[in-house]
Amino acid sequence: MSRQNLKIAVIGDYNFTYNTHHATNLALDHAAHFLELDLSYYWVKIEEASQFKNSDFKEFDGFWISPAPFKNPFYLNGILKSLMELNKAVFISGEAFKIFIDVLITIYHINLSGEKMISDNLIDGESFERVEIIPHSDALKKLYENHNNIELTSSRYSMYPSLIDYLNTKIIDIEGFNQFDDPEIISLKNHPFFVASAFCPQISSTREIPHPLVYTFLKACLIP
């Protein structure tokens, strides 16, 4: 049986000196090996992706929004809006989690009073902290059955309870919380696969044990 082929765009400003960027490449390799896929992935700069037309997006089977740093994070707003309209698998890890929430707040006119509804990054600098993943959805519980639920993160955010309630009712599903009772993994309702995690699953991925979120993303990319 022939191996299936996938073409993934990793949207971010790649810098080989950043561990999370290097780990993203490795995690994709781990998951592709696990799933026996022929995988091609390409890093696309944020500014370049912001100029994509619909035909450009269609060249790829899926999209991974990489962790920061971003040279101009403003461009991610338009990119995320475009990706939300596509029927393609999208995965977000790291700091773009907050940008995604901000985009949702804007699109759905949630914050008409102009209050700050999501915190700045609660982790200082470029350090990593341990975060406990508490699965909420049945799908995530199954993924973490045989996987360590302690992850590493350099980005953690707190949201107003009213924002969480509104988003969870109408726009997103909360797949998992952290030990601080903040949403840590979310997915977009009415979309085949649009998942965002505040932590970076690629860091704990290994060739022997690829991270379940990463190989689930690749499996979603196989669905036409």
C-alpha positions as CSV (number, residue, x, y, z in Angstrom):
1,M,0.0,0.0,0.0
2,S,1.4,3.4,-1.0
3,R,2.1,5.9,1.7
4,Q,-0.1,9.0,1.9
5,N,1.5,12.4,1.2
6,L,0.9,15.6,3.2
7,K,1.9,19.2,2.6
8,I,1.9,21.4,5.7
9,A,2.5,25.1,6.1
10,V,4.1,26.1,9.4
11,I,3.3,29.8,9.6
12,G,5.8,31.7,11.7
13,D,9.1,33.6,11.6
14,Y,11.5,30.6,11.8
15,N,14.6,31.1,13.9
16,F,16.8,28.0,14.4
17,T,18.1,29.3,17.8
18,Y,14.6,29.0,19.3
19,N,14.0,25.6,20.9
20,T,10.2,25.6,20.1
21,H,10.9,26.2,16.4
22,H,13.4,23.4,16.1
23,A,11.0,21.2,18.2
24,T,8.2,21.9,15.8
25,N,10.1,20.4,12.9
26,L,11.1,17.4,15.0
27,A,7.5,16.8,16.3
28,L,6.2,16.8,12.7
29,D,8.8,14.2,11.8
30,H,7.9,12.1,14.8
31,A,4.2,12.1,14.0
32,A,4.8,11.4,10.3
33,H,7.0,8.5,11.2
34,F,4.4,7.2,13.6
35,L,1.6,7.5,11.0
36,E,3.8,6.2,8.2
37,L,3.2,9.4,6.1
38,D,5.3,11.1,3.5
39,L,5.3,14.6,4.9
40,S,6.6,17.9,3.4
41,Y,6.4,21.0,5.6
42,Y,7.4,24.5,4.8
43,W,7.9,27.5,7.1
44,V,6.0,30.5,5.7
45,K,6.9,33.9,7.2
46,I,4.0,35.7,8.8
47,E,4.2,38.7,6.4
48,E,4.3,36.3,3.4
49,A,1.3,34.4,4.7
50,S,-0.6,37.6,5.2
51,Q,-0.5,38.1,1.4
52,F,-1.9,34.6,0.6
53,K,-4.9,34.4,-1.6
54,N,-7.4,31.6,-1.3
55,S,-5.5,29.6,-4.0
56,D,-2.3,29.8,-2.0
57,F,-4.0,28.4,1.1
58,K,-5.4,25.5,-1.0
59,E,-1.9,24.3,-1.9
60,F,-1.5,22.9,1.6
61,D,-3.3,20.2,3.5
62,G,-3.0,21.8,6.9
63,F,-1.6,24.8,8.8
64,W,0.4,25.1,12.0
65,I,0.7,28.5,13.6
66,S,4.1,28.3,15.3
67,P,5.1,29.7,18.7
68,A,6.5,33.3,18.9
69,P,8.6,35.4,18.4
70,F,6.7,37.0,15.6
71,K,8.3,40.0,13.7
72,N,4.9,41.5,13.3
73,P,2.1,39.7,15.2
74,F,-0.5,42.1,13.8
75,Y,-0.5,40.1,10.5
76,L,-1.7,37.0,12.3
77,N,-5.1,38.6,12.8
78,G,-5.9,38.5,9.1
79,I,-4.3,35.1,8.7
80,L,-6.4,33.5,11.4
81,K,-9.6,35.0,10.0
82,S,-8.8,33.5,6.6
83,L,-8.0,30.1,8.1
84,M,-11.2,30.1,10.0
85,E,-13.1,30.2,6.7
86,L,-11.2,27.3,5.3
87,N,-12.2,23.6,5.6
88,K,-8.6,22.7,6.4
89,A,-6.9,21.5,9.6
90,V,-5.4,24.2,11.7
91,F,-3.2,23.9,14.8
92,I,-2.0,26.7,17.0
93,S,0.6,26.3,19.8
94,G,2.1,28.9,22.1
95,E,1.6,32.6,22.1
96,A,-0.7,32.7,19.1
97,F,-3.3,31.2,21.5
98,K,-3.9,34.7,22.9
99,I,-4.0,36.3,19.4
100,F,-6.6,33.7,18.4
101,I,-8.8,34.7,21.4
102,D,-8.4,38.4,20.6
103,V,-9.5,37.7,17.0
104,L,-12.6,35.9,18.3
105,I,-13.4,38.8,20.6
106,T,-13.2,41.2,17.6
107,I,-15.1,39.0,15.1
108,Y,-18.0,38.4,17.5
109,H,-18.1,41.9,19.1
110,I,-17.8,40.4,22.5
111,N,-16.0,43.3,24.2
112,L,-18.1,46.4,23.4
113,S,-17.0,48.2,26.6
114,G,-13.3,47.9,25.7
115,E,-12.3,46.1,28.9
116,K,-9.3,43.8,29.0
117,M,-10.7,40.3,28.9
118,I,-7.6,38.2,28.6
119,S,-4.3,38.8,30.5
120,D,-0.9,39.4,29.1
121,N,1.5,36.4,29.3
122,L,1.8,35.4,32.9
123,I,5.2,33.8,32.3
124,D,8.1,36.2,32.3
125,G,10.8,36.1,29.6
126,E,11.6,33.0,27.6
127,S,11.5,30.6,30.5
128,F,9.4,27.4,30.5
129,E,7.1,26.3,33.3
130,R,5.4,23.0,33.9
131,V,1.6,23.0,33.3
132,E,-0.8,20.2,34.2
133,I,-3.3,19.4,31.4
134,I,-6.7,18.4,32.8
135,P,-8.7,16.9,29.9
136,H,-12.3,18.1,29.7
137,S,-13.6,16.6,26.4
138,D,-13.9,12.9,25.8
139,A,-11.6,13.2,22.8
140,L,-8.8,14.8,24.9
141,K,-9.3,12.3,27.7
142,K,-8.7,9.5,25.2
143,L,-5.6,11.2,23.8
144,Y,-4.0,11.6,27.2
145,E,-4.9,8.1,28.4
146,N,-1.3,6.9,27.8
147,H,0.5,10.2,27.7
148,N,2.0,12.3,30.5
149,N,-0.3,15.2,31.3
150,I,2.6,17.5,32.5
151,E,3.6,19.8,29.7
152,L,6.0,22.7,29.3
153,T,4.9,26.2,28.4
154,S,6.3,29.7,28.0
155,S,2.8,31.2,27.6
156,R,-0.1,31.2,30.0
157,Y,-3.2,33.4,30.0
158,S,-6.1,34.1,32.3
159,M,-9.5,35.1,30.9
160,Y,-12.6,36.7,32.5
161,P,-15.1,34.0,33.5
162,S,-17.7,35.9,31.4
163,L,-15.5,35.6,28.3
164,I,-15.0,31.9,28.9
165,D,-18.7,31.3,29.3
166,Y,-19.6,33.2,26.2
167,L,-16.9,31.6,24.0
168,N,-17.7,28.1,25.3
169,T,-21.4,28.5,24.7
170,K,-21.3,29.9,21.2
171,I,-17.9,29.7,19.6
172,I,-15.4,27.2,21.0
173,D,-15.2,24.0,22.9
174,I,-12.9,23.8,25.8
175,E,-10.9,20.5,25.4
176,G,-8.7,20.9,28.4
177,F,-7.9,23.1,31.4
178,N,-4.7,23.7,33.3
179,Q,-4.2,23.5,37.1
180,F,-5.2,27.2,37.4
181,D,-8.7,26.4,35.9
182,D,-7.9,28.4,32.8
183,P,-8.6,26.9,29.3
184,E,-5.4,25.4,28.0
185,I,-6.6,23.6,24.8
186,I,-9.6,24.9,22.8
187,S,-11.2,24.0,19.5
188,L,-13.4,26.0,17.2
189,K,-17.0,24.9,16.9
190,N,-18.4,23.8,13.5
191,H,-14.9,23.3,12.1
192,P,-13.4,19.9,11.2
193,F,-10.2,20.7,13.1
194,F,-9.2,24.1,14.5
195,V,-7.3,23.5,17.7
196,A,-5.3,25.9,19.8
197,S,-3.1,25.0,22.8
198,A,-1.4,27.7,25.0
199,F,1.5,25.2,25.8
200,C,3.9,23.8,23.2
201,P,3.3,20.0,22.8
202,Q,6.2,19.8,20.3
203,I,8.7,20.1,23.2
204,S,7.7,16.8,24.8
205,S,7.4,14.9,21.6
206,T,9.9,12.2,20.8
207,R,10.4,9.7,18.0
208,E,9.4,6.9,20.3
209,I,6.4,8.8,21.7
210,P,5.1,11.4,19.3
211,H,2.8,13.9,20.9
212,P,-0.8,12.9,20.5
213,L,-2.0,16.4,19.6
214,V,0.5,16.6,16.8
215,Y,-0.3,13.3,15.2
216,T,-4.0,14.0,15.7
217,F,-3.4,17.2,13.7
218,L,-1.7,15.3,10.9
219,K,-4.5,12.7,10.8
220,A,-7.0,15.6,10.5
221,C,-4.9,16.9,7.5
222,L,-5.5,13.7,5.7
223,I,-9.3,14.3,5.6
224,P,-10.1,16.0,2.2
